[in-house]
Amino acid sequence: MRPARALIPLVAALALLSIAAPAVAQSTTRVRLDNGLLVLIRENPVAPVVAVSLMIDSGTRWERPENSGISNFVTAVMVKGTTKRSGGEMAEAVAALGGKLSATGDVDYSEIQSSALARFWRELLDLTAEMALSPALLPVEVDNERELLLSRVQKRRDSPNSRAFDELYATLYGRHPYALPILGTPESLKRIDHAAIVERYRAYYRPGRMKLAISGQVKAADVLVEVRRLFGGLSPGTPATDAALPAPVAATHRVVVEQPAQQAQILVAGLAPRIADPDFAAVKVLTTVLGGGMAGRLFAELRDKQALAYTASAFFDPVRDPGALIVYLGTAPDNADRAEQALRKEIERVRSEPAGAEELQRAKGYLLGNYEMDRRTNGRQAWYLAFYEIESVGQDYPDRYRRAVEAVTPDAVLRAARAYLTTVTTVVLRPK
Amino acid sequence: MIARLALAATLGLLLAGCAAVERGASPEATAGLPRPTREVLPNGVVLIAQEQWASTVVALQLWMRVGGRDEGPGEVGLSHYLEHMLFKGTPTRPPGSIDRLIEGFGGRSNAFTSFDYTHYDLVLPAAHLRPGVELLADIAVNASFNQADMDAERKVVLEEMRLTEDNAENYMSRRQYEVSYTPHPYGRSLLGPPETIRTLTRETLSRYYKKMYVPRHMTLVVVGAVTVAQARAAALATFGRLPNVPASRPDVSVLQPLAQKRTDDARRPEEQAFLGLAWRTAPVNEGDVYAVDLLTYILGDSPSSRLNQTVRERDRLVFSIDDNYSAWEKAGLVTIIARLAPANLDRAEASILGVIRGVREGGVTETERRRAIVTAEASYAFDIETAEGLAKAYGQAETTWTLDNEIAYLARLRETTAAEIQAAARKYFGDDNYVRVRFVPQAGAR
């Protein structure tokens, strides 16, 4: 077998051109109901399944330290029953469809997600609407869920990896609500009572704040009729207004946490662009050059060559307010100091010299290839449809993003590294 | 986030597959698992190919009939170590070039080690079928194991051992297997003892590789936007040219249910406790798998399951509870894992046993049986949404049982009666033949 290395730039370029169109026709319908609810339906004949994502403008970014975790708390109580049936009956009804129905909070939204065999799409939509529009929100369930949420907060604290990430967000974002944990804190959870849950639900679960996406083996016209029947009568109400948020300020911090663990965790992060920022694509490519995949610099250098870390990668998730470019290592305690130095060297390198053409091509191929692959299942497609509305970037975002990534130059990556990896926050979790 | 981790004990019986059409279902609900083309090449390599035009990618998976159970004295951990080394390089592929090649295509790679098999997975834009198959055939027999890579990977694997211990649920799963199966090979750590890894030489690894990585142990699965003819041509030109050599796997005994209870307690840094119960049940080739699989769904698969409704919702003894059934070639294990307050450990165990006793004595309802079947059908439908999901179902079936069994799976589930489910509960799930592992917080932790 001949070495394939020399072929990389050529075939990678071809790959970029060839991933756009799936072989099976899929189409998306986008409709806004009179009450403000946005509906997105994607017909996808591939598998006999259907997935629903209902996203609500309610998340950490609308929270304060006093009520931290309330968005997620509301979702936890919602799944415990509606005005028509108990949580157990709800669970049985969903299971009878071969389905799943759950709800969670996130930083920019709360999501009710459900899925089932496609032949049950009507029943699934019905149950999803029932949970979103007529949850029982019983006082006893608020108390029960608080106890479970407190146990999950404890579990996150016990996990070295989660603990390190939570410390990082808290330090990096300062007074901006992205500093707050999605689950909340023990103090805030104890303070949030039944009245607060009900009030929050009423203010935020309004049609103007909701995006409903459906993807699967369905007919858009039929689904739309059912959606109008279920959601059309909902009154617009007076939705909560969005206050301006304090901008996070980049500053140099170093936080060391000690806790029982086998592995040391090292995180270095800079404040980075929001999803709608023109620099977004360049930072995505930068993140991938540094720590995307197994040919990313961190994995190739720190793990494969130097064996200084077991886990080595970089993250940069799309969010509405400033994002976080996070470089992450998990390593043996004995290696922690050397690994951190090696990590800083990689950051310095990406800030001082441009990435090579081949390296950039690898990063773009990896980034766009993964992006396409991630959008193949109905669950993910429903998520993306709703998410791009939550972020107000439009349904043509995938195409614009793809073109923006392809246009990123070595110079743009260098500029991005200098702009977003100069003032950084470091968190080190050391086993004790 | 973490690539190439050993899949120690998390593989459930995801095999569920079928093309059976439910009577009265509408045409759009009948898309099922297609029967792939299966061909045995003259040198013993099995080729499984299936066209799937749902997207523009192709999944390429090399399934090896090599796993933790095949390791002899001094070899424990080598199957997994090989998995780490194969993507490192061959004489014609310098270190790092394989990852750059795959990722430059816009593809991904991954690999998994288990008791019965090891598999190497690629997902690539379909245009790269040929270089992808060439790569798999190359690493299957020509891996270099250069000394620098060996030494670097040694540290990575030792680190992986530590990492397993940091996550309580993963570690619980591993302990359940160790306690349930010892001294059978399924009871050994897939990662091996640290000492073996620390002192491992290229010669020892090469010897194991040459002995086990032979055509008769190989299955190549190709699923995606390529024709069967293209897949076949690529396989014949690469895997088809490997020399035919004899192959053998060590004999491993089939495990029966335990005669008595086994217990193990460990102190852990977490402030919460974990309770794991496990019962040895049917291996994958036994007729009981269908009843045990349905029973597992009914007991603990979803929020509506008996364990969730009783132990979590009614008795409020646990924060979370799940079960899982792993059917291997020589043994099966149903595991239950709960996260809970330390003070509730005894009562939660009693409550779980009560739920199981309820099935033994009172059986399951027709509603529960139907719900379990439709859940299995859905879980299968979602698994095959992607080319790699379908390829995995084929590869696992070919390696640990048969494609025919796989394709008939859902039909067999549908034929399974409530009486058979109760009989399986009576046969395998006793009050005194299970394994109990508990993690309790260290005294005065934090």
Interface residues (C-beta under 8 A of the other chain):
Chain A: M1 R2 P3 A4 R5 L7 I8 P9 V11 A12 L14 A15 L16 S18 I19 A21 P22 A23 V24 P45 V46 A47 P48 V49 V79 G87 G88 A91 E92 V94 A95 A96 L97 G98 G99 K100 S115 A116 L117 A118 R119 N144 L148 S151 R152 Q154 K155 R157 D158 S159 P160 N161 Q217 Q259 P260 A261 Q262 Q263 G292 G293 M294 A295 F299 A300 R303 D304 K305 Q306 A307 A309 Y310 T311 S313 G330 T331 A332 E358 Q361 R362 G365 Y366 L368 G369 N370 E372 M373 R376 T377 N378 G379
Chain B: M1 I2 A3 A25 S26 E28 A29 T30 A31 W53 A54 S55 T56 V57 F87 K88 T90 T92 R93 P94 P95 G96 S97 D99 R100 L101 I102 E103 G104 F105 G106 G107 R108 S109 V123 P125 A127 H128 P131 E134 L135 A137 D138 N142 D149 D151 A152 E153 R154 K155 V156 L158 E159 E160 R162 L163 E165 D166 N167 A168 A225 T238 P269 E270 E271 Q272 S302 P303 S304 N308 Q309 E313 R316 F319 R339 A341 T367 R370 R371 V374 T375 A376 E377 A378 S379 A381 F382 I384 E385 T386 Q442 A445 R446
